[in-house]
Amino acid sequence: MSSKLKTVFDDIYANYHHPRYLGLDPLVCVRQFSGKDNREAVGLLAAVLAYGRVEIIVRNVNTVINLMGGDPAQFIRDTSYRGKLKLFDRFKHRFNDGQDISALLESIKIVTGEYGSLENCFVGCMARSDGQLKKSLTLFIDILKNKAYAYSGNRASFDYLLPSPARGSACKRPVLYLRWMIRADDGIDLGVWNSVSPSCLIMPVDTHVAKIARGYGLTSRKSVDWKMAEEITARLREFDIDDPVRYDFSLCHAGMVDFRK
């Protein structure tokens, strides 16, 4: 990849990888909290709901946060599934409703109780997968879903919350969550998980990011899928082998700002 394109990307990074753009990102909801348990839990909630218009995403994530009170992790631990269902009875975010959210939070409760943290669960998945991210994320999603199915059943809406790379999906929202947790706290990402290297991360790709990536020649693929995400990441790894997704926030928000203009 040309040094000229790297210069373009570095300029975009310098201009847009800044906390002033967090208002256009669900991360702003997670950064209300400082503790690991809250950032893990609220981060997963915010990531899985990160589809649609960002203003609506932020509003709806904050609705759930406000209903949970000042300590979401404690709420998740101490509130029964029935209590969660009652509290979120009127919640709606496009394809998902209060039952989906209640099942997700119950899954977080069970997994955190069994493993000690979501990080420990994911690290265990990495160990079982020889460090391969696709297999690790598949196992992690399977664990979360299996714990939730006792409450959600086989609801298509709940499945939508947690897409799996096993089905070929680009899994934009789950890999976005990993970026938030794993990349160092730089005022944008959170650096909550210290035992996983950012070098293994995959670019979060949706139709918007895919369009940008095609425009810069990072991919020639038409389908927005896991293979596209891997291809884009491989090209970006030429810029920074240790932190290939460092440009994600800046590229995404540069595109959002230009679109709104």
Secondary structure, 3 states (H helix, E strand, C coil): CCHHHHHHHHHHHHHHCCHHHHHHCCHHHHCCCCCHHHHHHHHHHHHHCCCCCHHHHHHHHHHHHHHHCCCHHHHHHHCCHHHHHHHCCCCEECCEEHHHHHHHHHHHHHHHHHHCCHHHHHHHHHHHCCCCHHHHHHHHHHHHHHHHHHHHCCCHHHHHHCCCHHHCECCHHHHHHHHHHHCCCCCCCCCCCCCCCHHHCCCCCCHHHHHHHHHCCCCCCCCCEHHHHHHHHHHHHCCCCCCCCCCHHHHHHHHHHHHHC
